[in-house]
């Protein structure tokens, strides 16, 4: 059995270009959270946004329209686990991250 190897030279970058990333700095704390967590925007002021929380399977478990200067979210009814959050601003920019909830 004979194998041959070819080298391919690519002239353009390979990958996925990520668009619509917010220039804001969103902080979700404490992480891990217990009964609540706080969403804070450390760079911009007066940004209305939609907050989404997804479980490890991608199922939406929580959503809320928020003012991201500072918003406290009650997590008492959310089971322990690893979650992924996404905030979509009215400008259609977004930011995402991970949140752990421990009871």
Secondary structure, DSSP 8 states (H G I E B T S, - for coil): ----------SS--S-----B-SS-EEEESSSBSSEEEEEESS-SS-EEEEEEE-TTS-EEEEEEEETTEEEEE-TTS-SEEEEEEEEETTS-EEEEEEEE--
